[in-house]
Amino acid sequence: MKIIVNGKETIIKDDSRNLLEALRDIGIEIPNLCYLSETSIYGACRMCLVEIDGQIMTSCSIKPYEGMNVRTHTPEIYEMRRGILELILASHNRDCTTCERNGNCKLQRYAEEFGIRKIRFDKLDKSNIIDYSSIIIRDNSKCILCGDCVRVCDEIQSIGAIDFAFRGFEAQVMPAFGDELSTTNCVLCGQCVAHCPTGALTFRNDLQNVYKAMEEGKYIIGMMAPAVRASIQEELGMEDDVVVAGRIVNFLKSIGFKKVFDVAFAADLVAYEEAHEFKERLEKGEKLPQFTSCCPGWVKFAEHNYPEYLNNLSTVKSPQQALGSIIKKFYAKEIGVNPEDIYLVSIMPCTAKKFEAEREELVGEVDAVITTRELSQLIRSSGFNLKNVPPVPFDRPYGLSSQSGLSFGKTGGVFGSVLKVLESEIEFDDIKTEEIEKGIRVTKATTKDGKVISGVVVFGLGNTRKVIDSIKNGKLKVDIVEVMACDYGCIGGGGQPYPNDARVRTKRAKILNEVVGIDVLISPNENYHMLSLYERYLEKPLSHVSHEVLHTTYRNRKRINDEDIEILPLPVEEDKKTTVKVCLGTSCYSKGSYDILSDLIDVVNKEEWAKNVEIKGTFCVENCGKSPNVVIDDTIVSEATTEKVKEVLKKHVKSEKG
């Protein structure tokens, strides 16, 4: 497609989502504070204004057309953008020096680029609510109401833990009823933090605890996740440095770490154990499909939303916790150090890993979790130029890993590793993978004797909800499901450097692929040190010792477990009736669920096809962001209307009757 940009005829992609992205593709970055390519178009900040055929419009909401005449940077547009920035800054907490985002804040960068040194408008004090109740810290005084966090939480993660409240000057982003974030169904994935352009949403910084452990003379051991080495380069300007992991190992030892291990080693261990767990379930035909359990954000999501599937989760711990358990139970004895004197620091791309280390079932295995950004802060404050630090290998015995172990850092790595382990015991004739939509891939592995093992790899919790609902209603039949809460997997974790959008995540995946490609070991089966762990301590996969050290349990975290209210009961056997539950919780009630309930009662009383329908009231289906909600047997009808529910119910009843 040809358009005119700043007086020059320019060719752009025909399928560009909007003008903003079309201009970005040809090298013109239009300022914006509320645009995310992965979510709906919001158009709130007005920073992306351009002139189109003589009219000023937002480039994010306009689709390019043939012959469009665009001017991107006129004096008028400059003044308008500058005025918008001044208005935002007039109500923004400008204590930049103590802000987590100081130096990589989008608002701060634009203020510098537009030369704003004085604000013409009186300062408008906003609500100074700071919520320290969870791993994620919320500071409303720095919120610019861009809505990025709200849309990511609702549209991508399907959680809706936060939303807009009040209007005008009183508008805020907060959990329902102004509650603390810890009281909501937030899974601490950190995607709100990853996409917040200012410091309104950050995460708890735990570096002080590490320094304190150093002062106390603890035996400090570090371990680093695969995704960290693919992204730390962004922060430190070390593009394409394939030995950056070795430089970090040397740096950590220089400041007092006694040992530094590779979490990819533990990924080999977890894949090996999980593959045998899956094989056993497959042979017994129970607890299928098996869901992976490496991602703590996904595990918490399952505990909140799908407690009925907790028995389907692999009971194998994540690589972080598995290695922590191995170090505290076995390695401590080998080196003659009291486990209580070991301070284990895990370096992760993920905010939810901080929560995981503090779970009741796992507490004490890992002492501190620091993110990629905290590692960057540690390096910078120490005065080291990492480029000049010679690389050294990870310490043995937990420093050797395979390509499979390293691949845990991106989506598909866990499932791929499980298949690699199984290949040594089950020969595959053919393995085919198909992407059915962005973020959801289906793989079918055919064995020599013609059996088919099917698996799904999914990233993003919104996509995960689709997959689970398809499994529940029988549309999708699979044996194993790998879930990663963050887009593209761990490389897109909430603790990764800014920016943390789709373009950057794609690049990180490429870097990690290159790192994986230079590893000489292909499968966990080839990891000598990992196999020797079984010989010396664990005996064999799924042994009593292995279960004690490498496995864990989960619990139902559903916030409301009140019994349903019998409204129109049907005294027949369960398999002969269809149960409809209408949520009467606050969010659903306020959006009309009671009217839907009344209408459904009329339908059941009058319609012949609905005579075997039972109606109940319930109080929460943990889907407040898409209220009102109605549950038909196991299927949630979100954003329900009477007609929508009737249509789904009618189809469901007919399918039940065959």
Secondary structure, DSSP 4 states (H G I P E B T S, - for coil): -EEEETTEEEE--TT-SSHHHHHHHTT-----SS--TTS-----S-TTEEEETTEEEEGGG----TT-EEES--HHHHHHHHHHHHHHHHTS---GGG-TTTTS-HHHHHHHHTT-----SPP-PPP--EE-SSSEEEEGGG-----HHHHIIIIIT-----EEES-GGG-EEESGGG--GGGTT-----HHHHH-SSSSEEE---HHHHHHHHHTT-EEEEEE-HHHHTTHHHHHT-TT-TTHHHHHHHHHHHTT-SEEEEHHHHHHHHHHHHHHHHHHHHHHT-S-SEEP---HHHHHHHHHH-GGGGGGB--BPPHHHHHHHHIIIIIHHHHT--GGGEEEEEEES-SHHHHHHTSTTTTTS--EEEEHHHHHHHHHHHT--GGGSPP-PPPSSTT---HHHHGGGSTTHHHHHHHHHHHTTS-EEEEEEEEEETTEEEEEEEETTS-EEEEEEEESHHHHHHHHHHHHTTS---SEEEEESSTTGGGG-TTSPSP-SHHHHHHHHHHHHHHHHT-S--SGGG-HHHHHHIIIII-STT-HHHHHHHB-------S--PPPEEEE---S-GGG-EEEEEE-SHHHHHTTHHHHHHHHHHHHHH-GGGTTEEEEEES--S-GGG-S-EEETTEEE-S--HHHHHHHHHHHHHHHT-
